[in-house]
Amino acid sequence: MIGSETQVRSQAGERPHSTANACEDGRLSAPSAARNAAPILEVLTRHVPRAGYAIEIASGTGEHAVACAGAFPAVVWQPTDIEPERLVSIDCWRAVKGHRNMRLAQYLDASVPDWCAPGFDLFLTVNLLHLIPEDAVRNLILGVARSLAPGGRWALYGPFCTGGGFRSEGDLSFHETLTAHDPAIGYKDLEWVEELARDAGLVRRELVEMPANNLMLITERS
């Protein structure tokens, strides 16, 4: 299903809420990616296979993809997104960094039903769930579970509600900004996400407190 431009497009990815800045060579750079790359890599060191294949859903600017490819050279990294501008940025970052274990960016809309991307040992998703509707989250989780072989892992990073409430005033303010733009999106309850994951056969392996009230959830295909 990767690379199918005929799929229905959605708001998966960082658009329209991105604060990415453009460079003259086609690269985009997001301040959040620069801030959270190191903490994400630290958690991934416990879950990335010694060798194999990893895919990032909604790679955005491409900064996480090149960081992962540089940190884990024995793993082949496949970045994806739905926005043409983002796909160009990802490939420009790849060209600048020269990581031979990073593939060219591919189109993938993981918010549609029945998508599948088999053959990967690890899925990575960063700052996506609060930017897509609940139905898209369901489709994302089902597709990850459908794609992963037993023992494969999904690393999910971003802001969540927990215990039925927001984790900070800043989170509540950001959620309200998102829902003002589109009432269908906004923060998701971590417990709801984990329930969907468990029902799909993805069980928690680790939950990590991250900077700026973000969380990183690692699940494994049972």
C-alpha positions, 0 to 999 in steps of 0.5 A: 500500500505504500506509494499509492497516490489514489488513496483518499487523502486525510490530515495525517501528518503535521499539516496544518498545524506545523511550525516547520521552517523552509530552507533554500535547498528544499528541507523543512525544519521543525523546532519540535523535531530538534528538541525531541529527537535525542529523547526519542532516540534514547528510548529507541535504543532499547527497542530497535532491532540489532538489524532489520527494517523500520518505517516511520509513519508521517515523517513530516520534515524528515528530521526524525528519519535522518536522526534514526538512520544515523543512530542505528546504521544497521537498520534500514529506515523507510520514511513516509508521509502524504504531503508532497512538500514533506516527501521532498523535504525528507529526501533533501535531508537524506541527500544532505546527511548521506545515510545509505541505510535510509530509503527514499520517502514514500507516500503512505496514508495510514489513516485509511481502512485496510492499509498494510505495510508488511516487512518491517520490524519496527514502526515509529509514529511521532506527534500524530494522534492529536492531529487526526480524528478518532476513526483515523487513529483506529485505522492507524492502530489496526494497520500497524497490528496488521503489518507487524509480525509477532514480536515486532514493535510500535513506538508511539510518541506524543501528547496524551490525556491520562486518567480522564484529564489533561496533564498540564494547562499547556496541554489543555490550551494546545488541545483547545487550539486544535479543536478550534481549528477542527473539532474532530481532532485533539488530544486522545486518552492514552487509556483509549489508545492502549485499549485499541492497541490491546484489542488489535494484539499490541501489548505494552512493553514500556511507557516513558515520561518524556520532556514537555509532558509527552509520553512514549508508548512501546507496544509489541505484536503478540 
